[in-house]
Amino acid sequence: MKYCFSFIFIIAVFLVGCQDEEGLPEYSPRTTTIKDVPPSVDYDMNGDGINDFAVQYGMLIWDGVNSSGTGLTGRIRALGESAIFGRSGETELFLLPGDTVRRLALVPEMWDNYSPEIVSITDAPYNVWEDEWTIRGKSEQGFSYVGIKLRDNGLFSVGWLKIQADKETGDIKIIEWDFRAESEIVIDR
């Protein structure tokens, strides 16, 4: 009996080993490489030799029940005593030309050192990168806006940054800005 089970086991291994590979899933290595990440850039907006804001990129990883993957994000970050004008519960850009940035923020608005996400790109599913970066938040004619507060000549000034993001490369550039030592400023006026 012992030899009978051994013989059956050997025959089963032989039959499985000789099976045609036609119905088996094919292994394929990662078909794309990680996207080129644009360089991080620091900005000294008032020319005092101290960087006030930075455009930075980082990797994100998620592992959920139904999906998992990696990605890249590009954000703007306040440095030192500078701050970014935000709105409670918002993580993306929300300002447009004609909006007012106030030194004294009114609820739900706030001044914070949070870093709004400007662009992102993911490689899910199956390790294949998306064709374009996604621009996060509101934009008008391809431009996004960030309200800012920074110290200039000993006083806090309020202002705005006009940002351009490239969907193909993910490159984020601050292309125009204005700030004043006043109680408020209207964007792009």
C-alpha positions in Angstrom: 0.0 0.0 0.0 2.9 2.4 0.9 4.5 1.7 -2.5 1.1 2.2 -4.3 0.7 5.8 -2.9 4.3 6.6 -3.7 3.8 5.4 -7.3 0.6 7.4 -7.7 2.4 10.5 -6.3 5.3 10.1 -8.8 2.9 9.7 -11.7 1.0 12.8 -10.7 4.3 14.8 -10.5 5.3 13.5 -13.9 2.0 14.5 -15.5 2.0 18.0 -14.0 5.6 18.5 -15.0 4.9 17.5 -18.6 1.8 19.8 -18.8 1.8 22.2 -21.8 2.7 25.8 -20.6 0.0 27.2 -22.8 -2.6 28.1 -20.1 -0.2 29.4 -17.5 0.1 33.2 -16.9 3.1 34.7 -18.6 5.7 36.5 -16.5 6.7 39.9 -17.7 9.1 42.2 -15.9 8.2 45.9 -15.2 7.5 47.4 -18.6 8.3 51.0 -17.7 10.8 52.8 -15.5 10.0 55.4 -12.9 9.1 58.8 -14.4 11.7 61.4 -14.4 11.1 63.6 -11.4 11.5 67.3 -11.9 14.0 69.0 -9.6 12.9 70.6 -6.4 13.4 74.4 -6.4 13.6 77.0 -3.6 12.3 80.5 -4.1 13.4 83.7 -2.3 10.4 85.8 -3.2 11.6 89.1 -1.6 15.3 89.0 -2.3 16.4 88.9 1.3 18.6 85.9 0.9 16.2 83.6 2.8 14.1 81.0 0.9 10.4 81.6 1.4 8.8 78.8 -0.5 9.9 75.5 -2.2 8.5 73.3 -5.0 9.2 69.7 -3.8 8.4 66.2 -5.2 7.9 63.0 -3.3 6.8 59.5 -3.7 3.5 58.1 -2.5 2.6 54.5 -1.9 -0.8 53.0 -1.2 -1.8 49.4 -0.5 -5.5 48.9 -0.4 -7.8 46.0 -0.5 -8.8 46.4 -4.2 -5.7 48.3 -5.5 -2.1 49.2 -4.7 0.6 51.2 -6.4 3.0 54.0 -6.2 3.1 57.5 -7.5 4.7 60.9 -7.4 3.4 64.2 -6.2 4.6 67.8 -6.6 3.8 70.3 -3.9 4.5 73.9 -2.8 5.8 74.3 0.7 6.1 77.3 2.9 9.6 77.7 4.5 10.6 79.5 7.7 8.1 82.1 8.8 6.2 82.0 5.5 2.7 80.5 5.3 0.2 79.4 2.6 -3.4 80.6 2.5 -5.6 77.6 2.9 -9.2 76.6 3.6 -10.2 74.0 6.3 -10.7 70.6 4.7 -9.1 71.6 1.4 -5.9 69.9 0.2 -5.8 71.3 -3.3 -5.5 74.7 -4.8 -8.7 76.7 -4.8 -7.9 80.4 -5.6 -8.6 82.0 -8.9 -8.0 85.5 -10.4 -10.1 88.1 -8.6 -10.1 86.2 -5.3 -8.9 88.2 -2.2 -6.1 87.0 0.1 -6.5 88.6 3.6 -3.9 88.9 6.2 -6.5 88.0 8.8 -8.1 84.9 7.5 -11.8 84.4 8.0 -13.1 80.9 8.9 -12.9 78.5 7.1 -9.8 80.1 5.6 -6.5 79.9 7.5 -2.8 80.5 7.3 -0.8 77.4 7.7 2.4 75.6 6.7 0.4 72.9 4.8 1.7 71.9 1.4 -1.0 71.8 -1.2 -0.6 69.1 -3.9 -0.2 70.7 -7.3 0.5 67.7 -9.6 0.4 63.9 -9.2 1.0 60.8 -11.3 0.5 57.1 -10.5 1.8 53.8 -11.9 -1.2 51.7 -11.0 -2.3 49.2 -12.2 0.4 46.8 -13.3 3.3 49.2 -12.9 2.5 51.3 -16.0 2.7 55.0 -15.5 -0.1 57.3 -16.6 0.5 59.3 -19.8 0.1 62.7 -18.1 0.5 64.3 -14.7 -2.8 65.4 -13.1 -3.1 69.0 -12.1 -4.8 69.2 -8.8 -7.3 71.9 -7.8 -8.8 74.8 -9.7 -6.9 76.5 -12.5 -7.7 79.1 -15.1 -6.1 79.0 -18.6 -3.6 76.5 -17.3 -2.5 78.6 -14.3 -3.1 77.9 -10.6 -2.8 80.4 -7.7 -1.6 80.2 -4.1 -2.1 82.8 -1.4 1.0 83.6 0.5 2.2 85.4 3.6 5.9 86.2 4.1 8.1 88.5 6.2 9.4 91.4 4.2 11.5 94.2 5.8 10.3 93.1 9.2 6.6 93.2 8.4 4.3 90.4 7.2 3.1 90.9 3.7 0.3 89.0 1.9 0.3 88.1 -1.7 -0.1 85.4 -4.3 1.9 83.1 -6.6 0.9 82.3 -10.1 1.9 78.7 -10.9 2.2 76.8 -14.1 2.3 73.0 -14.1 3.3 71.0 -17.2 1.1 67.9 -17.7 3.7 66.1 -19.7 6.7 66.5 -17.3 5.1 67.5 -14.0 7.4 70.5 -13.8 6.0 73.2 -11.5 7.1 76.8 -12.0 6.2 80.0 -10.1 5.9 82.4 -13.0 4.5 85.5 -11.4 3.9 86.9 -7.9 2.9 89.9 -6.0 2.9 90.7 -2.3 2.3 93.8 -0.2 2.4 95.0 3.4 -1.4 95.6 3.3 -4.4 93.9 4.9 -5.5 92.2 1.7 -4.6 91.8 -2.0 -6.7 90.7 -5.0 -5.1 88.0 -7.1 -3.7 88.9 -10.5 -5.1 92.5 -10.5 
